[in-house]
Amino acid sequence: MNKHVPEIFGSMVFNDDVMRERLPKEVYKSLTKTIATGKTIDASVADVVANAMKDWAIEKGATHYTHWFQPLTGVTAEKHDSFISPVGNCKVVMEFSGKELIKGESDASSFPSGGLRATFEARGYTAWDPASYAFVKDGSLYIPTAFCSYTGEALDTKTPLLRSMDAINAQGLRLLRLFGDMTTKRLSTTIGAEQEYFMIDKEMYDLRKDLQFTGRTLFGAPAPKGQELEDHYFGPLNSRISAFMEEVDENLWRLGINSKTKHNEAAPAQHELAPIYGTTNMAVDQNLLIMEYLKKIAEKHGLVCLLHEKPYAGVSGSGKHNNWSISTDTGKNLLDAGKTPAENLKFMLILAAIIKAVDDYQDLLRLSVASAGNDHRLGSSEAPPAIISIFLGEELGQIIQSIVDGKTYKGARAGIMDLGIPTIPTFRKDTTDRNRTSPLAFTGNKFEFRMLGSSQNIAMPNIVLNTAVAESFRQFADVLEASDDFDAAVAKLLKDTFTKHQRIIFDGDGYSEEWEKEAEKRGLLNLRTSVDAFRQFDAPKNVKLFSEHGVMSETEIRSREDILLENYAKIVNIEALTMIEMVSRDIIPAVNAYLGDVASTMGAKLSVMPELSCEVEKDLLTKLTELNAKTYRDLAVLKEVELQAAKEKDILKKAQAYGDEVLPAMATLRRHVDAMECLTSSEYWPVPTYGDMMFKV
């Protein structure tokens, strides 16, 4: 396959090369102008584009087309229509019109809407997004689209994402013009989203109801070996995983996805795939495809891909590192500081804007990664804590401090790395180390937002980043456009901004208790749970941010807050019900059966040799009986608190009840079940153990 990678790459994508080849010159120019500038597409070219797209797709084996969209479910949705059109005499032709390309219709009341749509208000529309290429998959032409209600509210993640990209473009261009850049026509944010995941054998997965229903193990005692030897990270790929990864790469390459890096991650059976960065809109679409293909191809290899943030307790969870930057249509990365960042005023001003945005909207950044699954991951094993902070490194930290203090930065040069081995060349070190505990770290020419959960759609974190930075750009541009002395105004802006927002910069250990205390002194938020974070969504300053930049209306914001709270409650509810079923129908009966066997063995021994003490059997019987009784009592408690939470009508109170009452009851029940697992014969234990699942892939 390796000889043909350039030939297959992007072969299933209606990309720029295909459009240039198949579209009339004027139509191609019109469409590419729409993509480059974000302007409305000329309706007159839609029929021509649709026909060319249809002919190309049929050549690739497609018989259907679908408007592929991202409802507020966290996953994608699609409805397939064939190209066939009857012409009489039992004959058909293959047709696809510009109208069908541009607009589709879906049932808006069947997707989460947060009250925007009732059952009797069903109409919703899907609208073509020309900036994200169409592609052929599984016999259908997939057309990336936005999804809105009949009354125009966004019911998806793509619509506000595109709006946020327009916002940062509009405000960013104002700043560039002030620096004399009259060439750049559009700014775009770019993303490289690293994807972590676990693999498990399909046969073992099928024996775990908790994995099937919730994506994570609700029970499980630690295996004798975990990740403490640190021997899995970057270790050799076993043949089964390697074959799986090879097939994933080939499928992603055909779809034009730059799958670049693959390796073993820190925990046993954990792995990572990382693509090359791309424009935010397409990168979001492609990450959704990456997750889909990881799951789909795993099944072909007798495996299951686990995308939950914490499928196993006690080992590293899975995240999705969001490498975010800003680029111009002329190919410049605005976060490239150059060799002398202290002298690069444009870079320093953009850096100040980002620092200000992160500090001003730390609640929204925390909210953007909040989920029931991610709550189990944040705060340990290379997952950042819930407190938002920025890591800049030594050099930028010193530059900012010199600006705050009003002193001249004397500069710092990176040292030379010499390993003392003649055959290994020396090389220049980076000017700063990396900080794996930082939520948002500057890593050379981008910010790495490390808090994202592995299963989430990455649109929301980027909506927040784009819009918050757009607001900083707007405020800076307002000041600078009104100033008489540009250089003096920039210098004052930098000093004032760094002085006011220096509290958000932290280069130390984000896991330490000292940092939690220090963060509180600095006035930083510590939104420990997702419910705490969700409640920040409709704060007046956040409503103002999104509405003034045209990203989301107050109605859209409130609907999303309701959806997030409801989804959280539903997830914990499913976990609690799954736990109740497993304990009631599988675990307690299995332990009782083992206790009966132990008692029978002891009875048989005593019948032959009454003088035996049978200490082993008695001890097992005592300990397991006590644990089994505690488990039964804990089960009753869980049933009761779950029932009370389910009865709550107010969505906020319901989510709080599941977080504050149900989750602790689940944790108590788990402790006793896991203790019983350690005492029960493996022949009786009803589900595969952690050792089985993580080490027998």
N, C-alpha and C positions, 0 to 999 in steps of 0.2 A: 504493500500500500504506500510506503514512504516515497516511492518514485513518482507517485501520481498525486501527491497532496496539492501542488499548485493547480493541477487540472480539476480536481474535485472541489477545491475551496470556493465557496459561494455559488456552486453550480445549481443549487435549488433556490436561488434568491433573484428576484427581479430588481437587480441592483443598477448602479449607474452605467456600467458597461453594457448591460442588456438594454437599458432604456436608450442609450446612445445609438445602439445598433438597430433597434426595432422601431423607434419613433421617428416621425418626420422631424426635420431639424428645428422648425419653429415650435413644434409641440414639445420637443425635448428641452429647448431653451426655457419655455414657459414653465414647465414642470420643475426643472432644476432651480429656477428663480424662486418658485414657491418654497422649495425645500431649503434653499440657502437663506432666504430673508424672512421666512415665517409668514409670508403674506397669503391671502386667500387664493385658492386655485382658480384659474380661469375655467368656467364651466364649459366653454366651447371645446376644450381639449379633452374633457373627461371621456367622451365616447371613443376617441382615438386611443387614449391610454388603455381603456377597458378592453378594447378589441385586441390590442397588442399583448396585453397581460394575459388574456384568455388563450390566445394562440400559443403563447410561450408555455403557459401552464399545461395545456393539453399535450404539448410535446414532451413535457416532463411526467406525463401519466395522470394528470389531474382530470377528474370528471365533475368535481364539485368546487364550490367556493364557499368561504365562510368569513364573516366579519368577526375577527378575533379581538376580544375586549377584556378588560380587567374590572369586573364588578367589585363591590366592597366585601368580597368573601375572602380575599387574600390569594385567590387563584384566578385562573383565566376561564373564559366562557366562549363557547362557539356553537353555532347552528349552521348546518351544512345544506346548501341548495345546489342542485345539479345545473350544469350549463344547458341542459336539453330544453328545446322549445318545439312543440308539435307543429307540423306543417301540413297535416292531412295524409290520408292513405297510409296510416300507421307509420309515418316517418317523422323523424325529428332532425333539427339542426342544433348546433352548439352556438349559443348566443350569450353575450354578457354586455350589458349597456353601461354607459357612464352613470346613469341614475342608480343602477345596482351597485356600482363601485363606490359612489360617493355616500349613499345613504342606505341603511338597513333598518329593520324594525325588530324589537325584541320586547318581551313581556317585562316591563319595569317593576311590576309589583311582586315578581317571584324572586327578586334579588334583594339583599339588605338595602333599605333606603332610610332608616331612622325616622320613619313616619312621613317621608316625602311622598310616598305612593301608597294608596290603599288598594285592596284587592280589586275594587271596581274602577281603579285608575291605572289601567294596565299598560298603556302605550309608552314605549321608550324608543329612543333612536340610537343607532350606531353610526358614526361618521368617520370616514376614511382619514387616516393620518398619513399624508404623503411623505413625511419626514422619516418614517420608519418603513423600511423596505418590505414589500410583500414577498411571500415565499411559498414553496410547495412542500407539503408534508402529508404522508399517508393518503395520497390520492386526492388531496384538496388544495386549492389555492387559498392561503391564509392572508387576509388583509387586516393589518393592525388598525384598530379603530378606537375612537372615544365613545363613551356611552353616557347619554343624558336622558332626563325625563321629558315628557311631553311639554312640561312648563319650563324646560331649559336648565334645570338644576343638574349639576354633575353627579352621576351615580357611580363613578369609577375613580381610579387612581390616575389614569393617563391625563384626563382633562385638567385637573389642577397642576399636574406636573408640567404640562405644556405651558400653562399660564405662568407658572413660576419661572420657567426658562425665558419667557418673554419679558417678565419683570426684571430679571437680573441683566438681561440684554439692554433694555431701555435705560436703566439707571447706570449701568457700567459704561455704556457709550458716552454718557454725559461726562463721566470722569476722564475717559480717554481723550475726548475732544479738548478738555482743559489742559491736557498734557501735549497738545499739538498733534494728536493722531487723527488725521482726517481720512485715512485709508481704510481702517477697519469698518466693515459694514455690519457685522454681527458678532456678538459674544455668545459662546456656548459653554455650559459646564460639561465636564467629562467625568466618567466613572470607570474605574476598574474594580469590579466586585469579586473578591475572593470568596469561594464557596466551600464551606466545610460540611462533612457528612459522615455518618457511620454506615457500615455494612454488616448485615447479619444473614446467616443461612436461612433460606426460605422455609425449610422444614421446622427450624426452631421458632421462627417468627410465627408460624401457623399454630404453635402450641402456647403462644402468649396472647391472651385476650387483651391485656393492657396495651401491648404494642399495636395490635390491630385496631383498637377503638380509640386510643389516645396518642399513639406515637411515642410514648415513653413507658418505661417499666415503673409500675406503681409499687412493686415489691422487688426485693433482691438483696441478699447479703453480699458483702464484698467478696471478690475472688481472692485466693491466696496471693495472686500477683495482679497488680494494676499497672500504673504507668510510672511507678517509683524508680525503676531502673533507667527510665528515659531512653529505652532502646528501640522504641517504635518510631519515634520522630525521625523522618528522613531515612528510615531504614529501607532495606531492599523490599521491593514489591513482590508478594507471592504471585504465582503464575495465574491463579484464578482472578485476583484483583487486577493484575496487569492486563489480562485479556479483556476484562470488563472496561477498563479505562481506555484501551485502544479502540474499542468499538464506540465508546462515548465520543472520543476525539473525532473519529471519522464522521459520525453523524453531525456533530456540531460544526465541523469544518464545512460540510456540504451546505449548511445553513449560513455560512459566512461568519460564524462566531469564532473569534480569535482565541480558542482554547490554547493556552501557552504552557502552563505549569501544572504538574500533577505530582503528588507525593503523599507519603504516610504522615499523618498528623500525630499529636502528642499521645493520645489515648489508644489502647489496642483497638483495632478494627475501625479507626477513624482516619479519614483521608481529606485531601483538599484539591480543588481545581481552581485555577486562577486564569482569567482571560486578560488580554491586552485591553487597555482602556478604550472607551468609545464615547460618542456623544450620549448624554444622559438618557435621552428618550429611547434610543436604540439599546443602550446598555441595560435599561430596565426590562425591555421586551426580551432581550437575549438571556438575561438571568432567569426569567420565568421559563424559557425554553431549556436552559441548562438543568433546572430542577426537574422538569418534566422528563428529560432524557435520562437523567441519573436514575429515576425510578423505573422508567420503561425498560431500559437496557439491563438493569439489575435483574429483572424477572427472567430475562432470556438466559441468564447465567446461574439460575437457581438461587438468586440472592434477593434481598430487599434493602433498598436504600432508606436509611432513617434520617430525616431532615429535622427532627425535633431538636430544640436547643439543648436538651438535657435528657437523652434517652436512658442514660445510666447514672445513678447517683455515685458520688465519690470519685469520679474521673472527670477530665475536661469535658466541657460542653462544646457545642458547635456554634460558631458565629459566622458573620458575613462581613468582612472588612471592606468598607466603602471608601475607596481611594478617590477623592473629589478634587477637581481642579477647575480652572477657568482658562479657556483658550479663545483666540480670535480666529476669524475666518481666514486670516493671513498666515496662520500656523504658529502664532506665538503663545506660549504658556505664560500667563500673567503671574503665576506663582513660582516662576523660575527667578530666584533672587540674583543670579549672576555671581561673579567672583567677589564682588564687594557690595553686599546687600545694604550696608549702611549708607552708601552713596546712591542707591537706587530708590529715589523718592516714590516713584510709581509703585514699586513693589511694597515699600514700607507703608504707603497709604492703603493699599489693598489689604495688607496684613492687618493693619489697624482696624479696617472695616470688618474683617472676619472676626477678630478678637471681640470687638464691640458687639457684633451680631450674636456670637456664642454666649456672651455674658448677658445681654439683654433678653435672649430667648432660650436660656438654658432649660426652662420648663418644657418648651416645645420640642427641643432636641431629645430630652428624656422621654417625652410622650411618643415621639416618632419611632422609638424602638421598644415601646412597652408592649408586652403580651404576657399571657399566662405562662407560656413556655419560657420566655426570656427571664422571667422573675427567678427561675430556678438556676439560671446560669450566671447572672451578673454578680461580680464581686470576688471571683476566685479563678484560679487556673487560667490565667491570661485573659480572662473576661473582665473588662473594666468595671469599676463600682458604679453605683447609681448616681453619684455626684459628678456633675459635668465639670470638666476642666480641660485646659489646653496644654500640651507639651510642645515647647518650641526648641529646646536644646540650648546648649551653652552659648553659642555665638549670638543667636537672635535674642536670647535673654539678656545678654550683656549690652547689646545695641539698644534694646528697649530701656534698660535701666539707665544707660547714659543719656537717653533722650529725656527720661523722667527727671534725672538729676541735673539736666542742663549742662552736661559735660561732653567733651569730644571723645568719640569712640576711637581708641587707638588701634583696633583691629586685632584679629587673632588668626593665626595660620594653623591649619591642621598639621599634625606631625607626620613623620614618615614611619611606616610599619616595616621593620626589619626583623625577620624571624631568625637571623643568624645562620641561615643555610645558604651556601653559595649558589646552589642551583635554583633557588626560589627567588624571583625578583622582588625588590622592594616596591612598595606602592604607598600613595598618599592616603592617609586615613580621612574619614569624614570628620567634619568639625564638631559633630555631636554623636552621642550614643543614641540608642532607641529605648523607648519606655513602653513595655507591654501592658502596663496597668493604666495607661492614659486613655480616656474615652476618645479624645481627638488630638492626634499627634501630627505635627508637621514633619514630613519625611523627605525633604529635599525640594520637590516641586509640586507637592500636593499635600492635602490633609487626609489622614487616614482616620475615618470615623469607625471605631472598633466595637461599638456597642450593639450593632445590628444582630438580630437573631437569625439563625441559619435558614429558617423556614419562611421568613417574611418577604413580602414584596418590598423591594427597596425604594419604591416611589416616595413614600411619605418622608423618610429621612432627607431625601434630596429636595422635596418640596419645601421643607423647613429651611434647609441650608440655603437654597436659592433665594427664597423670599426674605429671610432674615438678612442676608448679605445685601440683597437689593435695597432694603430699607437703609442700611448703613451707607451704601453708595448714594442713595437719594439725599440723605442728610448732609453728607460730605459735599456733594455737588451743589446743593443749595448754598452752603457757606462759601464755597470757592467761587461760584459764579457771581456772588455779590461782593467779592473782595476786590480791593484796588491793588493789593500787593500779593500776587499769587504765591510766591515762595514763602513769604512771611505767614500767610494764611495756612499753607500746608504744614509748616513747622509748628504752628500753634495747634492745629488739629491733631498732629501726631502726639505732641506733649500732653494735651488735654485728654486724648483718648486713652493713651497708655497709662496715664496716671489714674484715671477713673476706673479702668477695666483691668488693671494689673492683677486684681484678685482672682481672676479666672485662670491665670497662668500658674501651672504647678508642674515641677519636674521630678518630684519625689515618688515615693511608694504609695500608690493609690489604695493599697489594701490595708495600710496601717491604721490603727486606732488614732494615732496622732493626727493623721490627715483628716479624719472625720471630725475631730475636735477643731482643728485649724480651719476647716471649711466652714464650720458653723460660725466661728469667730469672723470669718470673712463675709458672712452673710450669703453663702452659696446654698442653693436648695439641695435637699437630700430626700428625693421622692423615692422611697424604698420600694413601693409596690406599684404595679401597673394602675390600680384603681386611683392611687394618689396622683399619678401622672395624668390620667384621663380627665380628671376634674379640672385641670388647668386649661383645657382646650378652649373653652368659651370665656376665658378671662378677658376683660375689656381690651387690654393692650394687644392680645392675640387676635381678637376679632377685628380690631382696627388694622393690624398688620396685613392680614389676608385680604380684607375687603378693600383697603385703599390701593393695594397692588393688583386687584382684580383676580386674585388666585382662588379664593373661596368666599362666598357670601356668609353672613351670620347664620342663615338657614342651613346652608351646607355644612357649616362647622358643627352646629348643634346636632344635626342628624348623624354626623360621624361620631360624635361623642357618645350618643345613645347606642350606636352600632358597636363601638369598642367595648362599652360596659356590658352590653347584652352578650357579645361574643365571649368575653371573659367569663361571665357567669355560666354560660352554656358549656364552655370547655371544662371548668372545674366540676360542674354538675355531671358531665359525662365521665370524668375521672372518678368521682365519688361513686357513681352507680356501677362502674366497672369494678372498682375495688370491692364494693358490697357483694357483687355477684361472684367474684373470684374467691373471696373469703368464705362465703356461704356455701357455694356449690363445689369448690375444688379444694381449698386449703384446709379448712376445719375437717371435712370428711377424710382427707388424706392423712392428717395427723391422728385422727381417731382410729383409722385403720392401722397405722403404725403402732399406736399405743396398745391396741388389741393384740397385735402380733407380739409386742414386747411382754405384755401380761401373760399371753399364752406360753411364751418361751420360759418365763419365770415359773409359771405353774408346772410346766413339764419337768423342769429341773427339780423343783421342790418335791414333786411326787416321787421322784427316784431317790433324791438325796435331801431329806428334810433339813439336814443340818447346815445346808448352804446358806450364806448370807444374801446372795443375789444383789450385791451392792450396786452393780452397774444398772441392772434392770430397775431397781427401786429408785435410784437417782434419776434415771431417764423418765420414769413414770411420774415422779414428783414434779420435776422441772417442766416437762412438757404439758402435764395436766394443768399446772398453774398458769403457764403461758397461754394454753388453749382457752382457759377460763377468762383470762384477761382479754384475749382476742375477741371472745364472744361478747364480753361487756363493752369493749371498744367499738365493736360492730354495731351494737345497739345505739351507742352514742352517735356514731356517724350517721346512722339511719335517721335519727331524730333531728340532728342539726341540718342535714340535707333537706329533709322534709320542710322544716321551718324556712330555710332559705328559698326553696322553690315556691313557697306560698307568697313571698314578698312581691308586691305589685310594683313598687317604685324601683326603677332600674338601677339607680345608684345604690340604694339600700340593699338591693338583691346582690349586686356585685360585691359590696362591702361584706355582706353576710357570708358569701362563699369564700372571700379572702380571709376574713377574721375568725370565722367559726368552722367552716367546713375543712379548709386546708389544714389547720392544726389538728383536727380530729383525724384526718387522714394520716398525718405524720405520726400520731400516737399509735394508731392501728398498725402502721407499717413497722414500727420498731419491734412490736411483739411478734409479728409474722416473720420478720427477718431473723429474730432470735430463734424461732421455732425451726426455720430452715436449717440453721447450723446444728440442730440436734436431731433432725429427722433423716432417716435413711434416704439416700438418693433414689432408691428404688420406689419409694413412696411419694417423694416430692413431686407435685403434679405439673410443674413447669420447668423449662430449662433454666439453669443457674447463670449467674454473671460469667463464670468461668467458661461455661459451654458457649454462650452467645458471643463473647468477645475474642475467644481464642480458638474457636473451631470454625472459622470462616474459610 
